[in-house]
Amino acid sequence: MDGVPGTGGYFARNERTMTSSIRIDCALSMIFLLGASCLGVAQSSAPVAPQSNTGVTAPAATGVDQLAVGNQELQKEQYGDAEKFFADFLSKNPGRLDAQLCLGYAEFGLKKYDEAVKTYKEIIDKNPTGWPALKFLSEVYAAEGKWEDFDAVQKQLHDAKEKNEAGTYSIGNDEIDLLYVGDERYIVREFYPLSGRSHIRYLFLHVDKQGKADFWITCESDDVDQISFAKMHPDLAAQGKRSFSLDTHSAPVKQPNGGMTQSQGLIKFYWDGEPTYEMVRADVLGSLQHKTSPMATTIMNGAAPAAQQAPAPQK
C-alpha cells in the first residue's frame, strides 16, 4: 500500500531530522571515506586475483601475476579481450578456478548470460562454498530478470552468512546488480543484515564521470516509521517484521559558511512489510526513468534545516 497513513511516517521522521544537524548514515559514509579509488573498482565490479579466503583456489605465489593482463581488460571493461585472454589461459591451465571466475564475469559483461551461468555453475560444482561464484551468479539472474533463481541464490548466501561459514565475511555488503537508465549507471548493493542508523537494505548508487558518488536511493527501515507500522500491522510487528521506505539522497555540499547541506526525498512507503528486491528495483527504475518527483523533500544543514512538504498521495 502506497501513501502516508494519517499523519504518519515521513513527517514524523522529518521532525526528528530537522532538530539535528546533518548526519550521513554510516552505511554510506564509507563511500566518501574510501573515495574514487574504491568506486573505480566498484564501477566495473570485475573480479580480480581472488584471495585465499574467497573460496576460489588460487595457485601458490610465483612473484608474477599471471592474470594481470586479463584483469586489466576487465577493469577497462574490454570484455571481449578479457574473455579471449581467460579462455586461452584456461585452455593451458584448466584447474584455475580464479581464472574461470574472471572468464564468467567477462561473459557477463558481454551479456552472454547463458555462458556466464554455465561458467559459474561449473565453479560451484567443483567448490560448493565458492561464494564469489554464487554472488556473481545472482547478478546474472538479476540482469536476466530470473527472480526465483535470484532469490534462491540470495537465500543460500544469507544462510551461509548466518552460519558464519568460512569466506562469508563480505556477504551482505555486496554488489548484487547494475541498473542502466540511458547512459547512466547505478551500482546496487545489498546490506544483510540491515545496516546503519536508518537500517538500509538496498543502496542504488550513482557516480559521476569523476568516479564520485553524487546521488543515491536507499530502501531502508527507519525506526520512527515502525510506530505507524505496528498500529497498522500489530501481528507482523510482533513477529519482528518491519515497514520500509524508498528514499532519495544527494551528496552533501559544503556551504560558504563551512556547513554542509544535503537533500533527501521520499519516493514511497512499503507499509505491508519488507518488499522483494524485484519490487524495489522496479520502483527505482520507474522513478528514474520517469523522473518522478519525491512525495516530500527535506533539505538539511547544520544551522537552519528546512523542509518542503508535498501533499500526501491518495492511498
ROBA-9139 format. One line per 8 residues: number of its first residue (from 1); their letters; for each residue y, x, z of C-alpha. Coordinates in nm, 3 decimals. Last residue first. Example, Ala and Ser with C-alpha at 12.3 -4.5 7.8 and 13.67 -1.06 7.14 Angstrom:
<atoms>
2) SA) -0.106:1.367:0.714  -0.450:1.230:0.780
</atoms>
This chain:
<atoms>
315) KQPAPAQQ) 0.557:-0.396:-0.078  0.910:-0.420:-0.210  1.096:-0.092:-0.228  1.308:0.032:0.065  1.670:0.079:-0.039  1.775:0.442:-0.075  1.917:0.641:0.217  2.141:0.944:0.185
307) AAPAAGNM) 2.110:1.152:0.496  2.350:1.409:0.636  2.293:1.727:0.829  2.603:1.882:0.992  2.566:2.238:1.116  2.227:2.388:1.035  2.175:2.206:0.711  1.960:1.921:0.587
299) ITTAMPST) 1.999:1.695:0.286  1.770:1.393:0.313  1.663:1.176:0.022  1.508:0.831:0.009  1.281:0.641:-0.230  1.265:0.958:-0.442  1.381:0.934:-0.804  1.108:0.916:-1.066
291) KHQLSGLV) 1.131:1.189:-1.329  0.883:1.002:-1.548  0.659:1.304:-1.600  0.720:1.448:-1.254  0.670:1.125:-1.060  0.369:1.020:-1.265  0.216:1.366:-1.234  0.261:1.358:-0.856
283) DARVMEYT) 0.112:1.009:-0.830  -0.187:1.103:-1.047  -0.250:1.416:-0.840  -0.231:1.220:-0.515  -0.486:0.967:-0.640  -0.730:1.233:-0.766  -0.684:1.427:-0.442  -0.813:1.123:-0.256
275) PEGDWYFK) -0.572:0.941:-0.030  -0.578:0.968:0.352  -0.526:0.639:0.527  -0.408:0.288:0.432  -0.037:0.364:0.468  -0.016:0.614:0.186  0.361:0.649:0.170  0.572:0.721:-0.138
267) ILGQSQTM) 0.810:0.957:-0.314  1.017:1.066:-0.013  1.286:1.329:-0.062  1.387:1.659:0.096  1.697:1.864:0.022  1.759:2.205:0.176  2.069:2.367:0.317  2.106:2.703:0.488
259) GGNPQKVP) 2.396:2.831:0.695  2.584:3.154:0.636  2.923:2.988:0.596  2.908:3.047:0.220  2.581:2.848:0.203  2.228:2.982:0.158  2.001:2.753:-0.040  1.657:2.647:0.088
251) ASHTDLSF) 1.413:2.568:-0.195  1.394:2.201:-0.283  1.137:1.969:-0.128  0.969:1.650:-0.248  0.749:1.432:-0.028  0.425:1.235:-0.067  0.321:1.062:0.253  0.005:1.036:0.460
243) SRKGQAAL) -0.147:0.799:0.714  -0.402:0.927:0.965  -0.763:0.869:1.071  -0.871:0.972:1.419  -1.120:0.687:1.460  -0.876:0.503:1.688  -0.617:0.529:1.411  -0.858:0.356:1.175
235) DPHMKAFS) -0.914:0.065:1.415  -0.543:0.040:1.501  -0.450:0.005:1.133  -0.096:-0.135:1.103  0.021:-0.052:1.455  -0.152:0.290:1.449  0.002:0.362:1.108  0.352:0.282:1.233
227) IQDVDDSE) 0.319:0.536:1.515  0.136:0.777:1.284  0.452:0.829:1.079  0.606:1.042:1.355  0.312:1.284:1.340  0.379:1.377:0.977  0.075:1.355:0.753  0.150:1.552:0.438
219) CTIWFDAK) 0.113:1.545:0.061  0.369:1.803:-0.039  0.585:1.847:-0.346  0.754:2.173:-0.437  1.069:2.317:-0.586  1.227:2.661:-0.637  0.944:2.904:-0.558  1.032:3.240:-0.710
211) GQKDVHLF) 0.849:3.404:-1.002  1.163:3.496:-1.194  1.086:3.227:-1.452  1.093:2.965:-1.176  0.802:2.865:-0.956  0.677:2.512:-0.897  0.441:2.443:-0.607  0.230:2.133:-0.554
203) LYRIHSRG) 0.111:2.163:-0.191  -0.172:1.949:-0.061  -0.292:1.865:0.291  0.018:1.939:0.498  0.025:1.857:0.869  0.406:1.841:0.903  0.421:2.114:1.168  0.178:2.331:0.977
195) SLPYFERV) -0.159:2.289:0.814  -0.421:2.018:0.778  -0.772:2.161:0.796  -0.813:2.237:0.514  -0.496:2.312:0.322  -0.514:2.262:-0.055  -0.300:2.446:-0.306  -0.173:2.322:-0.641
187) IYREDGVY) 0.023:2.552:-0.871  0.270:2.361:-1.086  0.353:2.470:-1.441  0.647:2.364:-1.653  0.624:2.379:-2.032  0.571:2.004:-2.064  0.435:1.893:-1.729  0.138:2.118:-1.658
179) LLDIEDNG) -0.070:2.100:-1.342  -0.294:2.376:-1.210  -0.571:2.301:-0.960  -0.752:2.403:-0.643  -0.554:2.704:-0.522  -0.683:2.783:-0.181  -0.594:2.768:0.184  -0.892:2.564:0.298
171) ISYTGAEN) -1.144:2.831:0.208  -0.993:3.174:0.273  -1.213:3.263:0.573  -1.527:3.132:0.401  -1.691:3.471:0.343  -1.955:3.432:0.613  -2.015:3.073:0.724  -1.777:2.938:0.982
163) KEKADHLQ) -1.970:2.608:0.998  -1.650:2.413:0.934  -1.573:2.635:0.635  -1.919:2.582:0.489  -1.876:2.206:0.520  -1.534:2.230:0.354  -1.675:2.427:0.060  -1.962:2.183:0.005
155) KQVADFDE) -1.722:1.890:0.036  -1.494:2.049:-0.224  -1.790:2.090:-0.461  -1.887:1.724:-0.425  -1.526:1.606:-0.462  -1.484:1.797:-0.789  -1.814:1.666:-0.928  -1.711:1.309:-0.846
147) WKGEAAYV) -1.364:1.380:-0.982  -1.457:1.503:-1.328  -1.097:1.505:-1.453  -1.168:1.800:-1.682  -0.899:2.018:-1.523  -1.018:1.910:-1.179  -1.378:1.997:-1.268  -1.268:2.341:-1.385
139) ESLFKLAP) -1.078:2.397:-1.061  -1.387:2.295:-0.861  -1.586:2.562:-1.045  -1.324:2.821:-0.945  -1.384:2.742:-0.579  -1.763:2.743:-0.623  -1.752:3.081:-0.796  -1.528:3.219:-0.520
131) WGTPNKDI) -1.772:3.086:-0.254  -2.073:3.289:-0.366  -2.291:3.143:-0.091  -2.554:3.019:-0.338  -2.584:3.367:-0.494  -2.802:3.383:-0.804  -2.780:3.010:-0.873  -2.409:3.020:-0.780
123) IEKYTKVA) -2.343:3.293:-1.037  -2.526:3.097:-1.307  -2.331:2.786:-1.205  -2.003:2.975:-1.257  -2.099:3.081:-1.609  -2.225:2.735:-1.711  -1.910:2.568:-1.579  -1.695:2.821:-1.768
115) EDYKKLGF) -1.887:2.763:-2.092  -1.848:2.386:-2.064  -1.478:2.425:-1.983  -1.382:2.644:-2.275  -1.019:2.574:-2.195  -0.926:2.931:-2.294  -0.813:2.995:-1.935  -1.145:2.853:-1.814
107) EAYGLCLQ) -1.333:3.093:-2.039  -1.128:3.380:-1.896  -1.205:3.250:-1.547  -1.576:3.245:-1.619  -1.562:3.600:-1.752  -1.393:3.706:-1.429  -1.680:3.565:-1.223  -1.927:3.736:-1.457
99) ADLRGPNK) -1.753:4.068:-1.396  -1.795:4.022:-1.021  -2.156:3.913:-1.075  -2.242:4.248:-1.232  -2.615:4.233:-1.298  -2.595:4.223:-1.677  -2.416:4.559:-1.707  -2.428:4.651:-2.077
91) SLFDAFFK) -2.400:4.297:-2.214  -2.184:4.222:-1.910  -1.916:4.468:-2.023  -1.905:4.322:-2.374  -1.867:3.969:-2.236  -1.607:4.094:-1.986  -1.393:4.258:-2.253  -1.426:3.976:-2.506
83) EADGYQEK) -1.327:3.713:-2.250  -1.032:3.924:-2.137  -0.907:3.963:-2.493  -0.926:3.586:-2.543  -0.772:3.520:-2.203  -0.457:3.718:-2.254  -0.310:3.559:-1.944  -0.128:3.883:-1.858
75) QLEQNGVA) -0.314:3.886:-1.525  -0.639:3.817:-1.709  -0.574:4.100:-1.954  -0.508:4.335:-1.662  -0.835:4.228:-1.504  -1.020:4.313:-1.824  -0.872:4.661:-1.837  -0.934:4.725:-1.466
67) LQDVGTAA) -1.299:4.618:-1.471  -1.449:4.966:-1.450  -1.226:5.057:-1.160  -1.299:5.427:-1.125  -1.349:5.606:-0.791  -1.717:5.519:-0.802  -1.721:5.252:-0.533  -2.061:5.088:-0.489
59) PATVGTNS) -2.113:4.789:-0.711  -1.962:4.445:-0.643  -2.164:4.156:-0.503  -1.988:3.823:-0.502  -1.990:3.658:-0.160  -1.618:3.721:-0.117  -1.661:3.955:0.180  -1.741:4.264:-0.029
51) QPAVPASS) -1.415:4.246:-0.223  -1.390:4.097:-0.570  -1.221:4.301:-0.845  -0.966:4.049:-0.969  -0.991:3.672:-1.008  -0.702:3.536:-1.214  -0.496:3.280:-1.033  -0.240:3.311:-1.312
43) QAVGLCSA) 0.068:3.200:-1.124  -0.077:3.303:-0.791  -0.073:3.669:-0.884  0.297:3.667:-0.966  0.350:3.443:-0.668  0.239:3.715:-0.428  0.468:3.975:-0.583  0.749:3.721:-0.604
35) GLLFIMSL) 0.795:3.679:-0.233  0.548:3.717:0.052  0.796:3.587:0.306  0.911:3.305:0.080  0.563:3.172:0.019  0.472:3.242:0.380  0.732:2.986:0.483  0.540:2.704:0.320
27) ACDIRISS) 0.259:2.648:0.570  0.501:2.743:0.846  0.720:2.444:0.761  1.079:2.541:0.692  1.317:2.428:0.963  1.673:2.312:0.903  1.873:2.250:1.216  1.782:1.958:1.438
19) TMTRENRA) 1.907:1.606:1.503  1.886:1.505:1.139  1.513:1.568:1.119  1.433:1.332:1.407  1.639:1.051:1.258  1.483:1.110:0.916  1.133:1.069:1.060  1.230:0.729:1.199
11) FYGGTGPV) 1.376:0.658:0.856  1.056:0.766:0.685  0.806:0.585:0.899  0.911:0.240:0.997  1.198:-0.012:0.968  0.951:-0.281:0.869  0.672:-0.136:0.661  0.805:0.123:0.418
3) GDM) 0.662:0.096:0.073  0.334:0.139:-0.105  0.000:0.000:0.000
</atoms>
